[in-house]
Amino acid sequence: MSDRPEIVCVCGSTRFAEEMDAAGRELALAGIIVLAPVVLPRAGDRPVSEERKRALGALHLRKIDLADRVLVVNPGGYVGASTRREIAHARATGKPVTFTDPA
């Protein structure tokens, strides 16, 4: 048995940034390493190019690869296209996927 803490990758629509932050905080307080998406844009940020958004999306898939499991933050059961892609990637790589709300 490993002494390494569990690693969880949080996924979800950026419209749920506050909910993802709360879920990450709860996990971290439980001693879990949290990998989460970068939420764009934030107040005062410069516009982000589509190329940069794609690169960040690819980076998030690598976070899923590092994780032991994935937690999808989906208030009201909402799962958008990017999150569906992340779920498919997680499942294809054998990662367990759980949801905060039933679909």
VENCORVEN-V870707 format. One record per residue. RES is the residue in three letters. PSI is psi in radians with two decimals (none if undefined). OMEGA is omega as a letter, one per 30 degrees, with the letter a starting at -180 (* if undefined). D_FIRST is the distance of its C-alpha to the first C-alpha in Angstrom with 1 decimal. Layout:
res=RES psi=PSI omega=OMEGA d_first=D_FIRST
res=RES psi=PSI omega=OMEGA d_first=D_FIRST
//
This chain:
res=MET psi=2.42 omega=a d_first=0.0
res=SER psi=2.60 omega=l d_first=3.8
res=ASP psi=-0.03 omega=a d_first=6.8
res=ARG psi=2.33 omega=l d_first=8.9
res=PRO psi=2.71 omega=l d_first=10.9
res=GLU psi=2.55 omega=l d_first=11.8
res=ILE psi=2.18 omega=a d_first=14.9
res=VAL psi=2.30 omega=l d_first=17.8
res=CYS psi=2.15 omega=l d_first=21.1
res=VAL psi=2.28 omega=l d_first=24.1
res=CYS psi=2.76 omega=l d_first=27.1
res=GLY psi=2.97 omega=l d_first=30.6
res=SER psi=2.46 omega=l d_first=34.2
res=THR psi=-0.25 omega=l d_first=35.3
res=ARG psi=-0.29 omega=l d_first=37.8
res=PHE psi=0.61 omega=a d_first=34.9
res=ALA psi=-0.77 omega=a d_first=34.0
res=GLU psi=-0.70 omega=l d_first=34.1
res=GLU psi=-0.67 omega=l d_first=32.0
res=MET psi=-0.69 omega=l d_first=29.3
res=ASP psi=-0.76 omega=l d_first=29.5
res=ALA psi=-0.73 omega=l d_first=29.1
res=ALA psi=-0.74 omega=l d_first=26.1
res=GLY psi=-0.70 omega=l d_first=24.4
res=ARG psi=-0.79 omega=l d_first=25.4
res=GLU psi=-0.76 omega=l d_first=23.9
res=LEU psi=-0.81 omega=a d_first=20.5
res=ALA psi=-0.70 omega=l d_first=20.6
res=LEU psi=-0.36 omega=l d_first=21.6
res=ALA psi=0.10 omega=l d_first=18.6
res=GLY psi=0.34 omega=a d_first=16.4
res=ILE psi=2.43 omega=l d_first=16.0
res=ILE psi=2.25 omega=a d_first=17.1
res=VAL psi=2.25 omega=l d_first=20.2
res=LEU psi=2.20 omega=a d_first=22.1
res=ALA psi=2.78 omega=l d_first=25.6
res=PRO psi=2.75 omega=l d_first=28.9
res=VAL psi=2.17 omega=a d_first=31.8
res=VAL psi=2.14 omega=a d_first=34.5
res=LEU psi=2.70 omega=f d_first=37.9
res=PRO psi=2.87 omega=l d_first=40.6
res=ARG psi=2.78 omega=a d_first=40.7
res=ALA psi=2.30 omega=l d_first=43.9
res=GLY psi=-0.14 omega=l d_first=45.6
res=ASP psi=2.62 omega=l d_first=43.6
res=ARG psi=2.69 omega=l d_first=45.6
res=PRO psi=2.56 omega=a d_first=45.5
res=VAL psi=2.29 omega=a d_first=42.7
res=SER psi=2.75 omega=l d_first=43.8
res=GLU psi=-0.63 omega=l d_first=42.7
res=GLU psi=-0.76 omega=l d_first=41.3
res=ARG psi=-0.68 omega=l d_first=39.1
res=LYS psi=-0.74 omega=l d_first=37.9
res=ARG psi=-0.73 omega=l d_first=37.0
res=ALA psi=-0.71 omega=l d_first=35.1
res=LEU psi=-0.62 omega=l d_first=33.1
res=GLY psi=-0.74 omega=l d_first=32.4
res=ALA psi=-0.67 omega=l d_first=31.1
res=LEU psi=-0.66 omega=l d_first=28.9
res=HIS psi=-0.60 omega=l d_first=27.5
res=LEU psi=-0.63 omega=l d_first=26.5
res=ARG psi=-0.58 omega=l d_first=24.5
res=LYS psi=-0.70 omega=l d_first=22.7
res=ILE psi=-0.73 omega=l d_first=21.8
res=ASP psi=-0.61 omega=a d_first=20.5
res=LEU psi=-0.39 omega=a d_first=18.1
res=ALA psi=2.75 omega=l d_first=16.9
res=ASP psi=-0.53 omega=l d_first=14.3
res=ARG psi=2.95 omega=a d_first=17.2
res=VAL psi=2.37 omega=l d_first=20.8
res=LEU psi=2.08 omega=l d_first=22.8
res=VAL psi=2.11 omega=l d_first=26.5
res=VAL psi=1.94 omega=a d_first=28.9
res=ASN psi=1.16 omega=l d_first=31.9
res=PRO psi=2.34 omega=a d_first=34.4
res=GLY psi=0.14 omega=a d_first=36.8
res=GLY psi=0.09 omega=a d_first=34.9
res=TYR psi=2.26 omega=l d_first=36.1
res=VAL psi=2.00 omega=a d_first=34.4
res=GLY psi=-3.13 omega=a d_first=36.4
res=ALA psi=-0.79 omega=a d_first=36.7
res=SER psi=-0.71 omega=l d_first=34.3
res=THR psi=-0.66 omega=l d_first=31.6
res=ARG psi=-0.69 omega=l d_first=32.2
res=ARG psi=-0.72 omega=l d_first=31.7
res=GLU psi=-0.70 omega=l d_first=28.4
res=ILE psi=-0.79 omega=l d_first=27.3
res=ALA psi=-0.72 omega=l d_first=28.5
res=HIS psi=-0.80 omega=a d_first=26.6
res=ALA psi=-0.82 omega=a d_first=23.3
res=ARG psi=-0.66 omega=l d_first=24.0
res=ALA psi=-0.46 omega=a d_first=25.2
res=THR psi=0.16 omega=l d_first=21.9
res=GLY psi=0.29 omega=l d_first=19.9
res=LYS psi=2.34 omega=l d_first=18.8
res=PRO psi=2.47 omega=a d_first=19.0
res=VAL psi=2.22 omega=l d_first=22.1
res=THR psi=2.83 omega=a d_first=23.1
res=PHE psi=2.58 omega=l d_first=26.4
res=THR psi=-0.51 omega=a d_first=27.8
res=ASP psi=2.52 omega=l d_first=31.0
res=PRO psi=2.53 omega=a d_first=31.8
res=ALA psi=none omega=* d_first=33.7
//
